Amino acid sequence: RCALARIVGARSQGSARAEKTEPRDRWRTVLPVTLPNLITIARLILVPVAVWLVSDGHLAGAFWVFVIAGVSDGVDGFIAKRFDLVSELGTLLDPIADKALLVSMYVTLAMRGDLPVWLTILVVSRDLLIVGAIILSWMLAQPVRVHPLAVSKGNTLAQILLVGTVLADYAYALGLDFWIAGLVWIVAALTVASAGAYLVQWVRHMADDGSAEHDGKEGSA
């Protein structure tokens, strides 16, 4: 009887703990994705919509879709941090959604002649360089975690401002040629600077891991 009473007591305590579980923890176990993840997925869905609107000449609509996508980026980040809903899926999806939107808009606007082709090549090449470096580090069994640098955050902000300014200017004839020309050179400079900063970071990581592996082999010998 004592043993049976202990088992019943343990089960009741376990159920009481489960009832006291924080609602946010229950959301994590019940839902496969969190609310910030859903917002990020919605932003990904907006990418082809924005591209179609620009390609079809509906620049006013494209401008507002781009604004909504930009606002959603801030909203999902705020919700994730405020309600402790940061997830590994979100950390992967968020930069993918951002880059998909920006790269697609740069390519589409360049094809229309609204942005310099050389700038688009520079922006896309920088992203390809980073992705290629990450893949290469995985192939060499020296995986690297990319942490956003201050210059990279500034670069992303400048890229967003440039796209938004171009869309607003062509949609509403605001006469922003001077500001667009300045933003073009700012984006170009920050793109080169951020690519160089990431390259230095990657080379240091590969060199440090390579030297550590070499020292380990010598120690075992």
C-alpha positions as CSV (number, residue, x, y, z in Angstrom):
1,R,0.0,0.0,0.0
2,C,2.8,2.4,0.8
3,A,4.5,1.7,-2.5
4,L,1.1,2.3,-4.3
5,A,0.6,5.5,-2.4
6,R,4.1,6.7,-3.5
7,I,3.4,6.0,-7.2
8,V,0.0,7.8,-7.0
9,G,1.6,10.7,-5.3
10,A,4.4,10.9,-7.8
11,R,1.9,10.9,-10.7
12,S,-0.2,13.6,-9.1
13,Q,2.9,15.8,-8.6
14,G,3.9,15.2,-12.2
15,S,0.5,16.3,-13.5
16,A,0.6,19.3,-11.2
17,R,4.0,20.3,-12.7
18,A,2.6,19.9,-16.2
19,E,-0.4,22.1,-15.3
20,K,2.0,24.8,-14.0
21,T,4.0,24.7,-17.2
22,E,4.3,28.1,-18.8
23,P,1.9,28.7,-21.7
24,R,4.8,29.6,-24.0
25,D,6.4,26.1,-23.2
26,R,3.1,24.4,-24.1
27,W,3.0,26.4,-27.4
28,R,6.5,25.0,-28.2
29,T,5.4,21.4,-27.7
30,V,1.9,21.7,-29.4
31,L,2.8,23.9,-32.4
32,P,5.4,22.8,-34.9
33,V,6.2,26.4,-35.7
34,T,5.8,29.6,-33.6
35,L,4.0,32.8,-34.5
36,P,7.3,34.6,-35.5
37,N,8.0,31.6,-37.8
38,L,4.5,32.1,-39.5
39,I,5.2,35.8,-40.0
40,T,8.6,35.0,-41.6
41,I,7.0,32.4,-43.9
42,A,4.4,35.0,-44.9
43,R,7.3,37.4,-45.7
44,L,8.7,34.7,-48.0
45,I,5.4,34.4,-49.7
46,L,5.4,38.1,-50.4
47,V,8.7,37.8,-52.4
48,P,7.1,36.6,-55.6
49,V,4.2,39.0,-55.2
50,A,6.6,42.0,-55.0
51,V,8.6,40.7,-58.0
52,W,5.4,40.3,-60.0
53,L,4.2,43.8,-59.1
54,V,7.5,45.4,-60.1
55,S,7.8,43.4,-63.4
56,D,4.2,44.3,-64.3
57,G,4.8,48.0,-63.6
58,H,2.7,48.3,-60.5
59,L,5.4,50.1,-58.5
60,A,3.0,51.7,-56.0
61,G,1.7,48.2,-55.0
62,A,5.3,46.9,-54.9
63,F,6.3,49.7,-52.6
64,W,3.6,48.9,-50.1
65,V,4.3,45.2,-50.3
66,F,7.9,46.0,-49.6
67,V,7.0,48.2,-46.7
68,I,4.7,45.4,-45.2
69,A,7.6,42.9,-45.6
70,G,10.0,45.3,-43.9
71,V,7.6,45.9,-41.0
72,S,6.9,42.2,-40.6
73,D,10.7,41.7,-40.2
74,G,10.7,43.9,-37.1
75,V,7.4,42.5,-35.8
76,D,8.5,38.8,-35.8
77,G,11.8,39.7,-34.1
78,F,10.0,41.7,-31.4
79,I,7.5,38.9,-30.7
80,A,10.2,36.3,-30.6
81,K,12.3,38.2,-28.1
82,R,9.4,39.6,-26.0
83,F,7.6,36.3,-25.6
84,D,10.7,34.0,-25.6
85,L,9.7,32.4,-28.9
86,V,13.2,32.4,-30.4
87,S,13.6,29.1,-32.3
88,E,16.3,27.4,-34.5
89,L,13.8,27.4,-37.4
90,G,13.4,31.1,-37.0
91,T,17.1,31.8,-36.9
92,L,17.4,30.0,-40.3
93,L,14.2,31.3,-41.9
94,D,14.6,35.0,-41.0
95,P,17.9,35.7,-43.0
96,I,16.7,33.6,-45.9
97,A,13.5,35.6,-46.1
98,D,15.4,38.9,-45.9
99,K,18.0,37.9,-48.6
100,A,15.3,36.4,-50.9
101,L,13.4,39.7,-50.8
102,L,16.4,42.0,-51.2
103,V,18.2,40.0,-53.9
104,S,15.0,39.4,-55.9
105,M,14.1,43.1,-55.8
106,Y,17.7,44.2,-56.8
107,V,17.6,41.8,-59.7
108,T,14.1,42.8,-60.9
109,L,14.8,46.5,-60.6
110,A,18.1,46.1,-62.4
111,M,16.4,44.3,-65.2
112,R,14.0,47.2,-65.5
113,G,16.9,49.7,-65.6
114,D,15.9,51.3,-62.3
115,L,19.1,50.2,-60.5
116,P,22.6,49.9,-61.9
117,V,23.4,46.4,-63.1
118,W,26.9,46.7,-61.6
119,L,25.5,47.3,-58.2
120,T,23.2,44.3,-58.4
121,I,26.1,42.1,-59.4
122,L,28.0,43.4,-56.4
123,V,25.2,42.8,-54.0
124,V,24.5,39.3,-55.3
125,S,28.2,38.4,-55.5
126,R,28.7,39.3,-51.9
127,D,25.9,37.0,-50.7
128,L,27.2,34.2,-53.0
129,L,30.7,34.7,-51.5
130,I,29.4,34.3,-47.9
131,V,27.2,31.2,-48.8
132,G,30.1,29.6,-50.7
133,A,32.5,30.2,-47.7
134,I,30.0,28.6,-45.3
135,I,29.5,25.6,-47.6
136,L,33.3,25.2,-48.1
137,S,33.9,25.3,-44.3
138,W,31.3,22.5,-43.9
139,M,33.0,20.4,-46.6
140,L,36.3,20.8,-44.8
141,A,34.8,19.8,-41.5
142,Q,35.4,23.2,-40.0
143,P,31.8,24.6,-39.8
144,V,31.6,28.3,-39.1
145,R,28.8,30.2,-37.4
146,V,28.2,33.6,-39.1
147,H,27.4,36.3,-36.6
148,P,26.0,39.6,-38.0
149,L,28.6,42.3,-38.0
150,A,27.9,46.0,-37.4
151,V,29.0,46.8,-41.0
152,S,26.7,44.0,-42.3
153,K,23.7,45.4,-40.4
154,G,24.4,48.9,-41.8
155,N,24.7,47.4,-45.3
156,T,21.3,45.6,-45.0
157,L,19.7,48.9,-43.8
158,A,21.2,50.8,-46.7
159,Q,20.0,48.2,-49.2
160,I,16.5,48.4,-47.8
161,L,16.5,52.2,-47.9
162,L,17.7,52.2,-51.5
163,V,15.0,49.7,-52.7
164,G,12.3,51.6,-50.8
165,T,13.4,55.0,-52.2
166,V,13.6,53.7,-55.8
167,L,10.1,52.2,-55.6
168,A,8.6,55.3,-53.9
169,D,10.3,57.6,-56.5
170,Y,9.1,55.7,-59.5
171,A,5.6,55.1,-58.1
172,Y,4.9,58.7,-56.9
173,A,7.3,60.8,-59.0
174,L,9.0,62.3,-55.9
175,G,12.1,63.5,-57.7
176,L,14.6,61.6,-55.5
177,D,17.3,61.2,-58.1
178,F,20.0,62.9,-55.9
179,W,19.2,60.7,-52.9
180,I,19.1,57.6,-55.0
181,A,22.5,58.3,-56.5
182,G,24.0,58.8,-53.0
183,L,22.4,55.6,-51.7
184,V,23.8,53.7,-54.6
185,W,27.4,54.6,-53.7
186,I,26.7,54.0,-50.0
187,V,25.3,50.5,-50.7
188,A,28.3,49.8,-52.9
189,A,30.8,50.9,-50.3
190,L,29.1,49.0,-47.4
191,T,28.7,45.8,-49.6
192,V,32.4,45.7,-50.3
193,A,33.3,46.5,-46.7
194,S,31.0,43.8,-45.3
195,A,32.2,41.2,-47.8
196,G,35.8,42.0,-46.7
197,A,35.0,41.8,-43.0
198,Y,33.3,38.4,-43.4
199,L,36.2,37.2,-45.5
200,V,38.7,38.2,-42.8
201,Q,36.6,36.5,-40.2
202,W,36.3,33.3,-42.2
203,V,40.0,33.1,-43.0
204,R,40.8,33.6,-39.3
205,H,38.4,30.8,-38.4
206,M,39.8,28.4,-40.9
207,A,43.4,29.2,-39.9
208,D,42.6,28.8,-36.1
209,D,40.8,25.5,-36.6
210,G,43.5,24.2,-38.9
211,S,46.3,25.1,-36.5
212,A,44.3,23.5,-33.6
213,E,43.9,20.3,-35.6
214,H,47.6,20.2,-36.4
215,D,48.5,20.7,-32.8
216,G,46.2,18.0,-31.8
217,K,47.8,15.5,-34.2
218,E,51.3,16.4,-32.9
219,G,50.2,16.0,-29.3
220,S,48.8,12.5,-30.1
221,A,52.0,11.6,-31.9
